[in-house]
Amino acid sequence: MTEKPDTIVLIHGFWVTPRSWENWVAHYKDQGFRVLAPAYPGFEVEVEALNTDPTPIERLEVPEIISSIEKIIDGLDRQPVLMGHSAGGVFTQILLDHGYGACGVAINSAPTEGVKPIPLSQLKATFPVLKNPANRHKAVGFTYEQWRYAFTNTFPEDQAKATYDRYHIPASGHVFWGSALANIHPGHADSHVNYHNPDRPPLLFISGENDHLMPPKIQQSNAKHYKAPGTVTEVVEYPGRSHLMPAQDGWEEIADHALAWALDHS
């Protein structure tokens, strides 16, 4: 009989650090799991330090992120549950495609290569990065108003401001522009996965009804791309939720459902 996972790996997205998982880390540890929330290479400092010196963000490369997480998993006794938020959802899918993880949960995931719906809300949310091609070589942050629209549009005002102060950092223009151009340049992008991989572990997409940055349409399209027979791919949508679901009131419901699904399918 295969042993159930005893480790959960939480993969953060852009504009935040592993600190954004702080509630989930404590919640899962209280249930007896080993919980790892690795930072991207160069992000092993606090939010305040990255806002002061965003050089590590400017140097970020997706293959380096994937390799660093694979090395962590290689050191474990058994395959973990992988959970990723936003860009971390893309990295979760890539890792599953590479044979890592007992199963995966992608929360408000960014699209992998070939997922083409671009809702108007997403265009507005990402405009601060994409409005200027020169941003491809910069770390680009959000103003509070931009964060409010993209990440916390259904949060109470005081909570939205508190999350901005606690979690926000700039994002990599280089990586973000590469993702935006993934469907038009030749060859595979860094966000490529093999949708026909018959050995890919089970994958759950969790989306928030009111997510402006990565709306449910993206999760639904992403899930439909997976064609391999015998693989499990499911989507669940939560009403009234914004992009920053791991920190929104009621996050415990999301965390508990994600874990229960993962243990049932791993």
Secondary structure, DSSP 8 states (H G I E B T S, - for coil): ------EEEEE--TT--GGGGHHHHHHHHTTT-EEE----TT--S-HHHHHH--HHHHT--HHHHHHHHHHHHHTSSS--EEEEETHHHHHHHHHHHTT--SEEEEES----TT-----HHHHHHHHHHHT-GGGGGSEE---HHHHHHHT-TTS-HHHHHHHHHHH---EEHHHHHHHHTTTTSSS--TT---TT-TT---EEEEEETT-SSS-HHHHHHHHHT---TT--EEEEEETT--S-GGGSTTHHHHHHHHHHHHHHH-
